[in-house]
Amino acid sequence: MKILKTASGKKILKISRREWWDIGRKQQWLKCAFKDFIELGPTPPEEESAQVGEDDYRKKAIAECRRYIGLIRQKLGSEPEGARLKIKSYPHDFGTYYEVACEYDDSKPVSVDYAFACESQGPQTWNDTTPVQIERSETEDLSESPEDYEKNFISKF
């Protein structure tokens, strides 16, 4: 960490990527800033959904997403620690569109299992409410420093 003086006389703090990473780990906010997620769509896969550009699209789409989140919870149970179902918005040429996503913390295997179960075992229709048991997997620990990630990623190619 260095304090530098700019040409205008202002002082700025220069911090390396490694120092920023270490601060985040110590303060325990780093993981929440870098969550992974799986997009699940706005409705169950076999159902029609509101289309961007339709009248009242935003209101309809958000209602569908909320209903879909409720259905996922009914079928798979509530999110475990480290996982969260949420509505995400994305820009589109014809306006903003909305869909459900499951955020998960890759350092918590139970949250990874839940997210992937949402995708593979989630409800297929609005009437698909039969509860399922989520299978536990042997999830490897994917948490690593940025330098290790870059080194391992580059070495694969």
N, C-alpha and C positions, 0 to 999 in steps of 0.2 A: 504494500500500500504506500502510495506517495502523495504528498500534497504538492501540487504544481501551481505556478503563477502564470496566468495567461498574459497576452500582450496588453490587454486592457487593465491588468492589475488584479483581476478576480482570482481567487484561489479555487482550485478544483481538486477533487480527490480522484486519483487514478487507482483502480483496483484490478488485479488480474482475474481471469476467469477461474483459476484455481482457488484464489482467496474467496471469491464470491461463492463458489461451491462449498468451501469449508464453513463459511458463515451460515449458509443455508442448512447444512447438515446439523450444525451445533444448535441452531435455533429451531430446528424441526419444521421448517416451512418449505424446504426444498421439494420434498416429495409431493406436497399438495400443488405446487406450481407446475409439476411435470407429470400429470396423470395421463394415462392412456385411456382410450375409449373405443367402443365398438358402436357403429351406427346400426340401428335396428329398423329404421324406416318410420313412417308416420302412423302406420296401421299394421295389423297382422299381414303377413305376406300374401295371403289368398283373398284379401279384401280390397275393395276400391278405396281410394282416398281423395280428399279435396285436392283440386288442382290450382296451382298458382295462376292468378288472373281471374278466377271465378269471383262472383259477388260474395262478399263476406268471407273470403278465403282465410284470412288470418284467424278470425273467430272460429271457423269450422276446423281448421287445421290444429289449433291449440286444443280444442275440445277433443278431437280424435286422439291426439298425442296423450292427453291426460287419461282418457279412457284406456288406451293401450298400456300405459304405465300401470294402471290399476289392474288390468288383466294379467300382465306379467307377474305382478306381486301375488295375485290370487293363484296363479299356476305354479310359480317357483318359490314363493315366499318373499319376505322382506329382504332388502339388500343387507348383506353382511358388512362388517367393518371394512372399510376401504373401497366399497362399491357404492355407486349412486346412480339411479335412473334419473334422467333429466331431459328436458326439451332443449334442443339446440336449434339455432337459426342460421341460415346460410343465404348469402346474397345470390340472386339469380337475375338473368336479363329481364324477366317479367315481374320481378319483385322478390321479396324475401320468402323462402320456404322453410318449413319446420319439420323436424323429425325427432324421434326418441333415440337417445344414446345411453349407453351404460358406461360410466367412468369406472375405472378400477385402478388399484394400486398394485403394481407388479411385484412389490415386496410382500404382499399378503396373498398367498395362494388361494385362500377361500374366496377372495374378491375376484381373482382371475377366473376361477371356476364358475362363479356366478355370472360374470359377464359373457363367457363363452356359452354357458347354458342358455342365457337369454337369446343368443343367436341360434343355437342348434336345437334347443328343446322348448323354446318359447311358443306362445300360442300362434297357431296358423290361421285361425278364423276368430271372429268375435265370440263364437260359441264354444271355443276350445278352452275349457276351464278345468280339465282333469289335472289335479296336482301331480307333479313329477318329483322324484328324488334326484338332486344334483349329484352327479358322480364326482368324487374327488380325484384329482389327477396328481401326478408327480411333477409339479411345476418347479422349474429351476429358478434360482434367484437371479433376476435380471438386473438388479441394482449394481451399478458400477460407476466409476467416476467418468467424466467426459473424456479424459485422456485415454483411459482404458477402453472406453467404447469406440473412440476413433481408431485406436491402434488395432483392436479386434476386428472392427468393421473393415478397415482398409486391408488387413491381412487376408481377409476372405476373398478379395478380388485380385 
